[in-house]
């Protein structure tokens, strides 16, 4: 090839690269996983990530609003000793978003359907935040199916119901169910009426009183500033905003499942189906008998994020308040029996596997080494 053709070819490549950058090259997820979709219900498929590895299977479950991609960085730290998978809950990310099926036990059944499809033998389930309900659903109904459960700031009342304290949202769901049964004439009407009058309604009244007292005592932290147009310019800008405000940015792959893009490439409206949060709250259930080995790691006192660090007095008051509530909940988990191990990580963020990655990995490995 002569010099002229070399120059022309170079000019052509430069021109092509300029056009591609202007149009934005197709994005490639850098996390080393494969992706498949598993049918778990009629017309419902869940996104399942596989980071590989060898050894016992670990199945990672994201908190509310997140997809399995929130673990893209964390999961790779576990593949040296375990085979690591992640499941995106129905309604989120690339998984199907049906209008129903968000009760805790149904979501637990979704997880078991994936375990069956992948032919996993007694895996360990690892859940963040609201995923604690799926862990407890499986661990209380099908303890023989899993070797252990790891709650990453996820062992709150939706996972371990404290009968001495109650929970307004969970007890409200129970009250609604019993009233619906009473109205429809289902079941033993006399027994149902007695249960409402003697147990359910008094418990709900107690919950309302406790909620009012807790709201009155809850320290007032400053409100975080909302995202600006500059923060929504692209995914890097939004991740910087999350780190600045919350202390932890979600992975770009997770955010791509959460936001639509505008024609000029900015972050647009949410991809999440309206009403998902309400559907999850309406599906909360009571779990009091989880019969498998448990590791529950709490952020206590929790760090709400850098946005709250400006007022040291308000932050100290919040930390004392949060520590007291978390300790009460930790005791409810400890009551599960000698197989329940509780760890409190001071000043950790709710996204505890990101803010305190080394601590979480250490505690997980010790716990996993103890399992049969």
Secondary structure, DSSP 8 states (H G I E B T S, - for coil): --HHHHHHHHHHHHHHHHHHHHH-------S--EEEEEEEETTEEEEEEEEE-SSSEEEEE--TT--GGGGHHHHTTTTTTSEEEEE--TTSTTS---SS--SHHHHHHHHHHHHHHHT-SSEEEEEEGGGHHHHHHHHHH-GGGEEEEEEES--STTTS--TTT--HHHHHHHHHHHHHHHHHT-S-HHHHHHHIIIIIHHHHHHHHHHHHHHHHHS----------TTTTSSHHHHHHHHHHHTS----HHHHHTTEEE-TTS-EEEE-S-TTHHHHHHHT--------S-EEEEEESS----GGGTT-HHHHHHHHHHHHHHHHHHHHHHHTT-TTEEEEEETT--SSHHHHTHHHHHHHHHHHHHT--
